Amino acid sequence: MNSKDIRQSFVEFFTSRGHRHHKSAPLVPQGDPTLLFTNAGMVQFKNFFLGVETPENRRAVTSQKCLRVSGKHNDLENVGPSPRHHTFFEMLGNFSFGDYFKEEAIEFAWELVTKGWGLSPKHLFATVFEQDDEAESLWLRISGLPAARVIRCGAEDNFWAMGETGPCGPCSEIFVDRSPSEPEVPFLEGSESGRYLEIWNLVFMQFDRAEAGTMTPLPRPSIDTGSGLERVSAALQRVESNYDTDLFQPLLAAAAERAGVRYGEHEERDISMRVIADHIRAVAFLLADGVIPSNEGRGYVLRRVLRRAVRHGMRLGLEEPFLGDLLTPLELTLGATYPELAATHRASAGTIRAEEEKFLSTVAAGARQVQEAIESAKRDGLRRLPGEVVFRLYDTHGLPLETVREIAEEEQLGLDEEGFESALAEQRERSRSATSELQGAQQGLGAALRADGELPATRFRGYDQHRLEGAEVLRVVRFQDGRASAAQSLESGQRGALVLDRTVFYAESGGQVADLGRIASSDAALRVDAVHKDASGVFVHQVEVLEGSVTVGDRVDLSIDAERRLATERHHTATHLLHAALRGVLGEGVRQAGSLVHPERLRFDFTHAAPLSDDERVRIERAVNAWARESVPLQVRERPLQEALDAGAMALFGEKYSEVVRTVDVPGISLELCGGCHVANTGAVGPFVITSERGVASGVRRIEALAGEQAERWQRDQAQRLMELEQLLGAPSERLVEEVTGLRARLRELEKELTKARMQLMTGGGGEPEDDTDQIDGVKVLVREVPLAPGNELRNLADVLRNKLGSGVVVVGARGEDKVALLAAVTKDLEGRVHAGQLARAMGDAVGGSGGGRPDFAQAGGKDPARLEEAFSAARASIGSQLAQVEAGV
């Protein structure tokens, strides 16, 4: 059976037995901050198992996308060498939420494995928890297996728990003998060798474990099973490794073709190809589920997996981006089941390529730094690169520890990994301390607000009104000397925070800035400078008392800055229209990656690998303006979350939504989950202009734009500038580009002429360099001070002089007011006798700076130009010393 048929047979088997088929949840868990990624089939049903929610159907079946690359389920380093470990995999599972239990679960599994999938009972084993007599008895009765094939195991292998406390219970696993023609071996030996392969795990959740460790029976025991599609495919297709199945073979073939090698001929190359085939699956599905490469959280995991694949590509000789080429064969195997792969293909390919190019460039640049560190360590007689050096390569130059280790091993050097970890821990401690200080200030405000007990959620009344009378002051906090403390009142001139029972002030959230405005009573006038909302839904108004005083229990009147709110609403609705236009022009793979909605502007971050072309930018802008001219009324309402998602509402990955959500619908154009403020119809948005578009991270672009009055003002300013340019250049607007292009071309010609003249001056006109060379132990040495020039000109000069010299060493120095630049170049015939990097280090020390580089070319710099001659003397001394060491055979 191919993998598609296996998956389908599993789902159909259980749906025909009353199970509801649930689509795979995203790899990013929704509403579960305890998990980075979905790592098991039961994750989307966690609330059902905990009794927090009640399912419509107490039976479920899924084929779940899973990822295990962090925490205790970290299989990353095993991927490649192992035939069965993966980062991304599919978990087939059937579930019972208080419906059937052990007997039915075992009956279902045995029937599907033996009758549905055709595995011989003679080749199967079952394991049970050593104290689970019931499960053993059921297996013996239902399967007819001999007692020797029903194996009792300890809690480490056959007892499952959701956490330290909560639902838990024994489990039972099904194993298949992959070499049935050979004599049987003891179960432990066969399972450890991989001959006996686990293909299904049945978890019997029947206890609730308390903190003390005591376990009480659950009132409604449940079933959670998991069967890895990759392992089942290997068993049913009768192949040695998961990588030999139809799930991986197309990917391995594509990787082999790209590298110009054959899979199966060389173990080290095979490992690299397996890493690539596995990792492209993880990368593609993470990108499809909205994860963006970054240096923290989920984005860091994605970047780490992608870079590991690139490193293994480099081992295969692939020095150019290649991973994106594997998206097509991946879609051929899994695209029909997971259409999001095709929908995000273009965006994913662009992001992957950008990440590859960035990493390849980092490795190329960093490799030189590693080489210099290696040479320094060897000179000092070290056998390991010092930990602080390794950390600098990691922290400053972005080189992963694994990459540094590989380069060092090629030079027969190890790494001081303890020292590296110590330096890393110090950096983390510095970061943690800074974070703790910030969190302490925030917690101080929260503690002050709740000094007299918990607060009810603030009732927001600001969607359709800008003023509100008679709100009650529930809490007062005073800000003084950088601290927040609970108070009964605030007096004139004092700053602090108020919590009210009701408000019309929008609190900053969802990318939209907070409202500003006034709070007043018969005795006081206050200015509202900021509003934020805590996790409990309490709105905190930061205020300054302009006159009078405000006290807990006072009734106050609120008024927001209505013009500012309207401008904010225009930009928020424009953001939704922009999102829709981006998806229409660039494809459905575009996803929101962040936003700012402000009364003066909007900012929108989105996933896309390449800069917008001029045509794309025009089409996006035109689409938004066209929708604005149509004056489409917005429809805002609350509805159940699932109903909104089924209707096609856009949701942000990683956001936690309540069961009832607010949707903002621009009929036929955009439907999004949104708690922000919007105009009544799109006519209030126009005009709309994009003012800039740029990259802000790998695979993430940023658009900044204006709507309404702000856009009109910008257009007027642009028209004024255009008129000024026409007057300055004496040409009509249609000829301005031509005029500026001509001026720039002329400027480039003049710069070339200047550079040429400066080069002739620095090289001594038409004279030969031998005219002012010295001899050190028979080696020609040219030392020359030249006028300070751009770095590339100095490098060109050194090259020119080296070529003219034919054989020898060139040292060039230039000084400015507060700096000195030095270069050293060595002809190829002297490599091994004189090292330019050592010259540069000596010169750098002499001028109070540093230096280094390759054996044939190096540079140095410092802040003491008065010591240039000392640097030249240090270079001559270094040349003499190096030649003497070579002569002495040192």
Secondary structure, 3 states (H helix, E strand, C coil): CCHHHHHHHHHHHHHCCCCEECCCCCCCCCCCCCCCCCCCHHHHHHHHHHCCCCCCCCEEEEEEEEECEECCEECHHHECCECCCCCEEEEEEEEECCCCCHHHHHHHHHHHHHHHCCCCHHHEEEEEECCCHHHHHHHHHHHCCCHHHEEEECHHHHEEECCCCEEEEEEEEEEEECCCCCCCCCHHHHHHHCCEEEEEEEEEEEEEECCCCCEEEEEEEEEEEEEEHHHHHHHHCCCCCHHHCCCCHHHHHHHHHHHCCCCCCCHHHHHHHHHHHHHHHHHHHHHHCCCCCCCCHHHHHHHHHHHHHHHHHHHCCCCCCCHHHHHHHHHHHHCCCCCHHHHCHHHHHHHHHHHHHHHHHHHHHHHHHHHHHHHHHHHCCCCEECHHHHHHHHHCCCCCHHHHHHHHHHCCCEECHHHHHHHHHHHHHHHHHHHHHHHHHHHHHHHHHCCCCCCCCCEECCCCCCEEEEEEEEEEEEEECCEEEEECEEECCCEEEEEECEECCCCCECCECCCCEEEECCCEEEEEEEEEECCCCCEEEEEEEEEEEEECCCEEEEEECHHHHHHHHHHHHHHHHHHHHHHHHHCCCCCEEEEEECCCCEEEEEECCCCCCHHHHHHHHHHHHHHHHCCCECEEEEEEHHHHHHCCCECCCCCCCCCEEEEEEECCCEEEECCCCCCCEHHHCCCEEEEEEEEEECCEEEEEEEECHHHHHHHHHHHHHHHHHHHHHCCCHHHHHHHHHHHHHHHHHHHHHHHHHHHHHHCCCCCCHHHHEEEECCEEEEEEECCCCCHHHHHHHHHHHHHHHCCCEEEEEEECCCCEEEEEEECHHHCCCCCHHHHHHHHHHHCCCEEEECCCEEEEEECCHHHHHHHHHHHHHHHHHHHHHHHHCC
